[in-house]
Amino acid sequence: MLRRGGELDGARVLGPRTLKFMAQNHLPGGQDLASVALGSFSETRYEGVGFGLGFSVTVDPVRAQVPSSAGEYGWGGMASTAFWIDPVLDLTLIFMTQIVPSSTYNFRGQLRAILNGAVVG
């Protein structure tokens, strides 16, 4: 539904403008999470990543040091689960696992590198 602009199986769940608004960085002054975070147990980087209404948003892929597109959004859970949607590549990933804490191993970074390295086009 998120990748399809708010539509699921032909039914409108969210308006496209609402989803676009949700997937923008809403941190004050356009800051990234590294500027406002108090600390983390996650293996994911906060540099170049903002926060929208419900998920993280890649603002600057170079600063985030992960292969991604600007505007990609998603979230990860404590047990290393993750999802992200890349509207530029029209790609959705859902990764389910149970590794606690998520900083045990950099699954997300490696998965992102493998997936983006396999995309043609």
C-alpha positions as a Markdown table, in Angstrom:
| # | Residue | x | y | z |
|---|---|---|---|---|
| 1 | Met | 0.0 | 0.0 | 0.0 |
| 2 | Leu | 2.8 | 2.4 | 0.9 |
| 3 | Arg | 4.8 | 1.7 | -2.3 |
| 4 | Arg | 1.6 | 2.1 | -4.4 |
| 5 | Gly | 1.0 | 5.6 | -3.2 |
| 6 | Gly | -1.7 | 4.7 | -0.6 |
| 7 | Glu | -3.7 | 2.2 | -2.6 |
| 8 | Leu | -4.1 | -1.5 | -1.8 |
| 9 | Asp | -5.9 | -4.0 | -4.0 |
| 10 | Gly | -7.7 | -1.2 | -5.8 |
| 11 | Ala | -8.9 | 0.4 | -2.6 |
| 12 | Arg | -7.6 | 3.8 | -1.5 |
| 13 | Val | -6.3 | 3.7 | 2.1 |
| 14 | Leu | -4.3 | 6.9 | 2.1 |
| 15 | Gly | -4.3 | 9.9 | -0.2 |
| 16 | Pro | -1.1 | 10.3 | -2.2 |
| 17 | Arg | -0.5 | 13.7 | -0.8 |
| 18 | Thr | -0.9 | 12.4 | 2.7 |
| 19 | Leu | 1.6 | 9.7 | 2.1 |
| 20 | Lys | 4.0 | 12.1 | 0.5 |
| 21 | Phe | 3.7 | 14.4 | 3.5 |
| 22 | Met | 4.3 | 11.4 | 5.9 |
| 23 | Ala | 7.5 | 10.5 | 4.0 |
| 24 | Gln | 9.2 | 13.9 | 4.4 |
| 25 | Asn | 11.6 | 14.8 | 7.1 |
| 26 | His | 9.8 | 16.5 | 9.9 |
| 27 | Leu | 12.7 | 17.1 | 12.3 |
| 28 | Pro | 13.1 | 20.8 | 13.2 |
| 29 | Gly | 15.2 | 22.7 | 10.8 |
| 30 | Gly | 15.6 | 19.7 | 8.5 |
| 31 | Gln | 18.1 | 18.1 | 10.9 |
| 32 | Asp | 18.9 | 14.4 | 10.7 |
| 33 | Leu | 18.5 | 11.9 | 13.5 |
| 34 | Ala | 22.2 | 12.1 | 14.5 |
| 35 | Ser | 21.6 | 15.7 | 15.4 |
| 36 | Val | 18.7 | 15.0 | 17.8 |
| 37 | Ala | 19.1 | 11.4 | 18.9 |
| 38 | Leu | 20.1 | 10.7 | 22.6 |
| 39 | Gly | 21.7 | 7.4 | 21.9 |
| 40 | Ser | 21.0 | 4.1 | 20.2 |
| 41 | Phe | 21.3 | 0.3 | 20.5 |
| 42 | Ser | 20.8 | 0.0 | 16.7 |
| 43 | Glu | 23.5 | -0.8 | 14.1 |
| 44 | Thr | 21.9 | 1.6 | 11.7 |
| 45 | Arg | 23.4 | 5.0 | 11.1 |
| 46 | Tyr | 21.5 | 8.2 | 11.9 |
| 47 | Glu | 23.6 | 10.6 | 9.8 |
| 48 | Gly | 21.7 | 11.7 | 6.7 |
| 49 | Val | 18.5 | 10.1 | 8.0 |
| 50 | Gly | 15.5 | 12.2 | 9.0 |
| 51 | Phe | 12.2 | 11.2 | 10.5 |
| 52 | Gly | 8.8 | 11.5 | 8.9 |
| 53 | Leu | 5.4 | 10.7 | 10.3 |
| 54 | Gly | 5.8 | 7.0 | 11.2 |
| 55 | Phe | 9.2 | 6.1 | 9.7 |
| 56 | Ser | 12.7 | 7.1 | 9.0 |
| 57 | Val | 13.5 | 9.0 | 5.8 |
| 58 | Thr | 16.8 | 9.0 | 3.9 |
| 59 | Val | 17.6 | 12.6 | 3.3 |
| 60 | Asp | 21.2 | 12.3 | 2.2 |
| 61 | Pro | 22.4 | 8.8 | 1.1 |
| 62 | Val | 26.1 | 9.8 | 1.0 |
| 63 | Arg | 26.0 | 11.1 | 4.5 |
| 64 | Ala | 24.0 | 8.0 | 5.6 |
| 65 | Gln | 26.8 | 5.9 | 4.0 |
| 66 | Val | 24.3 | 3.3 | 2.8 |
| 67 | Pro | 23.4 | 2.5 | -0.8 |
| 68 | Ser | 19.9 | 4.0 | -1.0 |
| 69 | Ser | 17.8 | 6.7 | -2.7 |
| 70 | Ala | 17.0 | 10.1 | -1.3 |
| 71 | Gly | 13.4 | 9.8 | -0.2 |
| 72 | Glu | 13.5 | 6.1 | 0.8 |
| 73 | Tyr | 11.6 | 5.5 | 4.0 |
| 74 | Gly | 11.1 | 2.6 | 6.4 |
| 75 | Trp | 11.8 | 1.4 | 9.9 |
| 76 | Gly | 13.6 | -1.3 | 11.9 |
| 77 | Gly | 12.5 | -3.2 | 15.0 |
| 78 | Met | 14.5 | -4.1 | 18.1 |
| 79 | Ala | 15.0 | -7.7 | 17.0 |
| 80 | Ser | 16.7 | -6.7 | 13.7 |
| 81 | Thr | 13.4 | -6.6 | 11.6 |
| 82 | Ala | 13.2 | -4.0 | 9.0 |
| 83 | Phe | 11.2 | -2.7 | 6.1 |
| 84 | Trp | 11.9 | 0.0 | 3.6 |
| 85 | Ile | 10.3 | 1.5 | 0.5 |
| 86 | Asp | 12.4 | 3.1 | -2.2 |
| 87 | Pro | 10.0 | 5.1 | -4.4 |
| 88 | Val | 12.8 | 5.9 | -6.9 |
| 89 | Leu | 13.5 | 2.2 | -7.6 |
| 90 | Asp | 9.8 | 1.2 | -7.0 |
| 91 | Leu | 11.1 | -1.3 | -4.4 |
| 92 | Thr | 9.7 | -2.7 | -1.1 |
| 93 | Leu | 11.7 | -4.8 | 1.3 |
| 94 | Ile | 10.4 | -6.6 | 4.4 |
| 95 | Phe | 12.9 | -8.4 | 6.5 |
| 96 | Met | 11.8 | -10.6 | 9.4 |
| 97 | Thr | 14.3 | -12.0 | 11.9 |
| 98 | Gln | 14.7 | -12.3 | 15.7 |
| 99 | Ile | 18.2 | -11.2 | 16.7 |
| 100 | Val | 18.4 | -9.2 | 19.9 |
| 101 | Pro | 19.9 | -6.7 | 20.2 |
| 102 | Ser | 19.8 | -5.5 | 16.6 |
| 103 | Ser | 23.4 | -4.2 | 17.0 |
| 104 | Thr | 24.6 | -7.9 | 17.3 |
| 105 | Tyr | 25.2 | -8.0 | 13.5 |
| 106 | Asn | 24.7 | -5.5 | 10.7 |
| 107 | Phe | 22.0 | -7.4 | 8.8 |
| 108 | Arg | 20.3 | -4.3 | 7.6 |
| 109 | Gly | 23.4 | -2.7 | 6.1 |
| 110 | Gln | 24.5 | -5.9 | 4.3 |
| 111 | Leu | 21.0 | -6.7 | 3.1 |
| 112 | Arg | 20.7 | -3.1 | 1.7 |
| 113 | Ala | 24.1 | -3.4 | -0.1 |
| 114 | Ile | 23.2 | -6.8 | -1.6 |
| 115 | Leu | 19.8 | -5.7 | -2.7 |
| 116 | Asn | 20.9 | -2.4 | -4.2 |
| 117 | Gly | 23.8 | -4.1 | -5.9 |
| 118 | Ala | 21.5 | -6.5 | -7.6 |
| 119 | Val | 19.1 | -3.8 | -9.0 |
| 120 | Val | 19.6 | -3.2 | -12.7 |
| 121 | Gly | 18.6 | 0.1 | -14.2 |
